Amino acid sequence: MSAPRVLVLRSPGTNCDLETAHAFLLAGAEVERLHVQALIDGARRLDEFGALVIPGGFSYGDDLGAGTVLANRLRTRLRDDLAAFVERGRLVLGICNGFQVLVRLGILPGIDSSGEKLASLVENESGRFEDRWIRLRVETGSCPFLERGAVLELPIAHREGRFLARDAAALSRLETDGQVAFRYLQPESDAPARGYPANPNGSEAAIAGIINPAGNVLGLMPHPERHLRALHHPAWTRRAVPADEERSGDGYRVFEGAVNYLRG
């Protein structure tokens, strides 16, 4: 079976593209890192790929807000191509800054009939950059490459990661439609995080990630590409090292699931 083709999008300020590309390579994909300008100029086309990944970093320095400039470039220059890509069921994954881009575009979690966005990602409740390991659980059964109920330990690193629904009705709709992909958990239990630091940014309903209604677009604030190996975890010296250590980190499961979905 041929390897699925994955595009990892770069822009000025992106700094997690190499790790993200490596994660997909480990999972068996054929990966290409491309600058956004290559798509805008028409040198390459989105429809050449089975998946589009917008990795973490600080695209365009986050000078106008996290993900704002890249989202505007995609909206003004590649809107129709993106819409067609998503409509065909191709996979889109946004990690940290990439999640911020997808939310600013309105692709996640979506827009209402009047064109208004259903949610935002704003400055952390702490008012500062947060860099720590957290626990989270897969909450949805609507995303074909995530295992519902799986509990993961991943690092976060962001300043604007606080998820806020537009209003109570929008939050209820996300919950009812199964669009809450990940939820932060308490350190020693499977209960939703009740406050800081288990919920590192103050996200409403402890939401750490969202999918679109069809389930083929996923965005999350934690960094799965930073926990591919068992040795990436800060407590690895107190744990048994598995045989396939290189592919035993919790984050690897996200990329493996995505590649298996693309192959299917």
C-alpha positions as CSV (number, residue, x, y, z in Angstrom):
1,M,0.0,0.0,0.0
2,S,1.4,3.4,-1.0
3,A,2.2,5.8,1.8
4,P,-0.3,8.7,2.2
5,R,1.0,12.1,1.3
6,V,1.0,14.7,4.1
7,L,1.7,18.4,3.7
8,V,3.2,20.2,6.7
9,L,2.7,23.9,6.1
10,R,5.5,26.4,7.0
11,S,5.4,30.1,7.4
12,P,7.8,32.7,8.9
13,G,7.9,31.9,12.7
14,T,6.8,28.3,12.4
15,N,9.1,26.2,14.6
16,C,7.5,22.7,15.1
17,D,7.4,21.7,11.4
18,L,10.4,19.4,11.6
19,E,9.1,17.4,14.6
20,T,5.7,17.2,13.1
21,A,7.0,15.9,9.8
22,H,9.2,13.4,11.6
23,A,6.1,12.1,13.5
24,F,4.2,11.4,10.3
25,L,7.3,9.8,8.8
26,L,7.5,7.4,11.8
27,A,3.8,6.6,11.3
28,G,4.5,5.6,7.6
29,A,3.4,8.7,5.7
30,E,5.2,10.4,2.8
31,V,5.8,14.0,4.1
32,E,6.6,17.3,2.5
33,R,7.3,20.5,4.3
34,L,6.1,23.5,2.2
35,H,6.1,27.2,2.7
36,V,2.6,28.7,2.4
37,Q,3.9,30.9,-0.5
38,A,4.3,27.8,-2.6
39,L,0.6,27.2,-2.4
40,I,-0.3,30.9,-2.9
41,D,1.9,31.1,-6.0
42,G,0.5,27.9,-7.5
43,A,3.8,26.1,-7.5
44,R,2.0,23.3,-5.6
45,R,-1.6,22.4,-5.0
46,L,-3.5,21.3,-1.9
47,D,-5.2,18.5,-3.8
48,E,-1.8,16.7,-4.3
49,F,-2.0,15.7,-0.6
50,G,-4.2,13.6,1.6
51,A,-3.6,15.7,4.7
52,L,-2.8,19.3,5.6
53,V,-1.0,19.9,8.8
54,I,-0.5,23.4,10.3
55,P,2.1,22.9,13.1
56,G,2.9,24.8,16.2
57,G,5.2,27.9,16.5
58,F,4.6,31.6,16.2
59,S,3.5,32.1,12.6
60,Y,4.5,35.6,11.5
61,G,5.6,36.3,15.1
62,D,2.0,36.3,16.3
63,D,2.4,40.0,16.0
64,L,-1.3,40.7,15.4
65,G,-2.4,37.8,17.7
66,A,-1.7,34.1,17.6
67,G,-2.3,32.7,14.1
68,T,-3.9,35.9,12.8
69,V,-1.7,36.7,9.9
70,L,-1.5,33.1,8.6
71,A,-5.2,32.8,8.9
72,N,-5.7,35.9,6.9
73,R,-3.3,34.8,4.2
74,L,-5.2,31.4,3.9
75,R,-8.6,33.2,3.9
76,T,-7.7,35.7,1.2
77,R,-5.6,33.5,-1.1
78,L,-6.6,29.9,-0.5
79,R,-10.2,30.0,0.8
80,D,-11.8,28.0,-2.0
81,D,-9.0,25.4,-2.1
82,L,-9.2,24.9,1.7
83,A,-13.0,24.6,1.6
84,A,-12.8,22.0,-1.2
85,F,-10.1,20.1,0.6
86,V,-12.2,19.8,3.8
87,E,-15.4,19.0,1.8
88,R,-13.7,16.1,0.1
89,G,-13.0,14.6,3.5
90,R,-9.2,15.2,3.5
91,L,-7.6,15.4,6.8
92,V,-6.7,18.8,8.4
93,L,-4.7,18.9,11.6
94,G,-3.8,22.1,13.5
95,I,-1.5,21.9,16.5
96,C,-1.2,24.8,18.9
97,N,-0.6,27.7,16.6
98,G,-2.2,25.6,13.8
99,F,-5.3,25.2,16.0
100,Q,-5.4,29.0,16.5
101,V,-5.3,29.5,12.7
102,L,-8.2,27.1,12.2
103,V,-10.3,28.8,14.8
104,R,-9.6,32.2,13.4
105,L,-10.6,30.9,9.9
106,G,-13.8,29.6,11.4
107,I,-13.1,26.1,10.1
108,L,-13.1,25.0,13.8
109,P,-15.3,24.5,15.5
110,G,-17.5,26.1,12.7
111,I,-19.7,29.0,12.0
112,D,-23.4,29.5,12.4
113,S,-26.0,30.4,9.7
114,S,-25.2,34.1,10.0
115,G,-21.5,33.5,9.5
116,E,-20.5,34.1,13.1
117,K,-17.8,32.0,14.7
118,L,-18.8,29.6,17.5
119,A,-15.6,29.9,19.6
120,S,-12.4,31.7,20.1
121,L,-8.9,31.0,21.6
122,V,-7.8,33.9,23.8
123,E,-5.0,34.8,26.2
124,N,-4.4,32.3,29.0
125,E,-6.3,33.1,32.2
126,S,-2.9,33.3,34.0
127,G,-1.9,36.2,31.7
128,R,1.4,34.5,30.8
129,F,3.0,31.8,28.6
130,E,2.4,28.4,30.0
131,D,4.8,25.5,29.4
132,R,4.0,22.3,31.2
133,W,2.9,18.7,30.9
134,I,-0.8,17.9,31.2
135,R,-3.2,15.0,31.0
136,L,-6.1,14.9,28.6
137,R,-8.7,12.4,27.3
138,V,-10.3,11.8,23.9
139,E,-13.9,12.8,24.4
140,T,-15.4,12.2,20.9
141,G,-16.3,9.2,19.0
142,S,-16.9,11.2,15.8
143,C,-13.2,11.6,14.8
144,P,-12.2,8.5,12.8
145,F,-8.6,8.5,13.9
146,L,-8.9,9.1,17.6
147,E,-9.7,6.4,20.2
148,R,-12.5,7.6,22.4
149,G,-11.6,7.4,26.1
150,A,-7.8,7.3,25.5
151,V,-5.9,9.2,28.1
152,L,-2.7,11.0,27.0
153,E,0.1,12.9,28.6
154,L,1.4,15.7,26.4
155,P,3.2,19.0,26.9
156,I,1.6,22.4,26.2
157,A,3.4,25.6,25.3
158,H,1.3,28.7,24.5
159,R,0.0,32.1,25.7
160,E,-3.3,32.2,23.8
161,G,-4.9,28.8,24.4
162,R,-7.9,29.5,26.4
163,F,-10.9,28.1,24.6
164,L,-14.2,30.1,24.9
165,A,-17.4,29.2,23.3
166,R,-19.4,32.2,22.0
167,D,-22.2,31.5,24.4
168,A,-23.9,28.8,26.4
169,A,-25.9,27.6,23.4
170,A,-22.7,27.3,21.3
171,L,-21.0,25.3,24.0
172,S,-24.0,23.0,24.4
173,R,-24.1,22.4,20.6
174,L,-20.4,21.4,20.6
175,E,-21.0,18.9,23.4
176,T,-24.1,17.5,21.9
177,D,-22.6,17.2,18.4
178,G,-19.5,15.4,19.7
179,Q,-17.1,18.1,18.6
180,V,-15.2,18.3,21.8
181,A,-12.2,16.2,20.9
182,F,-10.0,16.5,24.0
183,R,-10.5,17.6,27.6
184,Y,-7.9,18.4,30.2
185,L,-7.9,16.1,33.2
186,Q,-7.0,16.2,36.8
187,P,-3.4,15.0,37.5
188,E,-4.3,11.8,39.3
189,S,-7.8,11.0,38.1
190,D,-10.0,10.9,35.0
191,A,-12.1,13.8,36.2
192,P,-12.2,17.0,34.0
193,A,-9.6,19.5,35.2
194,R,-11.2,21.8,37.8
195,G,-8.7,24.6,37.6
196,Y,-5.1,25.7,37.2
197,P,-2.6,24.1,36.5
198,A,-4.4,21.0,35.4
199,N,-6.4,23.3,33.1
200,P,-3.4,25.3,32.0
201,N,-5.2,28.2,30.3
202,G,-8.6,28.4,31.9
203,S,-10.4,26.9,28.9
204,E,-14.2,26.6,29.2
205,A,-15.3,23.1,30.1
206,A,-11.6,22.1,30.2
207,I,-11.6,21.9,26.4
208,A,-8.2,21.1,24.9
209,G,-9.2,20.3,21.3
210,I,-12.1,20.4,18.8
211,I,-13.2,18.7,15.6
212,N,-15.4,19.9,12.8
213,P,-18.9,18.3,12.5
214,A,-17.6,15.8,9.9
215,G,-14.6,14.7,12.1
216,N,-11.9,15.2,9.5
217,V,-10.6,18.5,10.9
218,L,-8.9,18.4,14.3
219,G,-7.3,21.1,16.3
220,L,-5.6,20.9,19.7
221,M,-3.5,23.0,21.9
222,P,-1.2,20.3,23.4
223,H,1.8,19.1,21.3
224,P,1.6,15.4,20.4
225,E,4.8,15.7,18.3
226,R,6.7,16.4,21.5
227,H,5.9,13.0,23.0
228,L,6.6,10.5,20.2
229,R,9.1,8.5,22.2
230,A,8.8,7.0,25.7
231,L,12.0,8.8,26.5
232,H,10.4,12.2,25.8
233,H,8.3,11.9,29.0
234,P,10.0,13.6,32.0
235,A,9.3,10.6,34.2
236,W,10.7,8.0,31.8
237,T,13.4,7.0,34.3
238,R,10.7,5.7,36.7
239,R,9.0,3.7,34.0
240,A,9.8,0.5,32.1
241,V,11.1,1.3,28.6
242,P,9.0,-0.4,26.0
243,A,10.5,-2.5,23.2
244,D,9.5,0.0,20.4
245,E,10.6,3.0,22.5
246,E,10.7,5.3,19.4
247,R,7.0,4.9,18.8
248,S,5.7,4.5,22.4
249,G,5.0,8.1,23.4
250,D,1.3,9.1,23.9
251,G,1.5,11.6,21.1
252,Y,2.5,9.0,18.5
253,R,-0.9,7.5,18.8
254,V,-2.4,10.6,17.2
255,F,-0.2,10.4,14.1
256,E,-0.5,6.7,13.8
257,G,-4.3,7.0,13.9
258,A,-4.2,9.8,11.3
259,V,-2.0,7.7,8.8
260,N,-4.2,4.6,9.3
261,Y,-7.3,6.8,8.5
262,L,-5.6,8.2,5.4
263,R,-4.7,4.7,4.2
264,G,-8.3,3.6,4.7
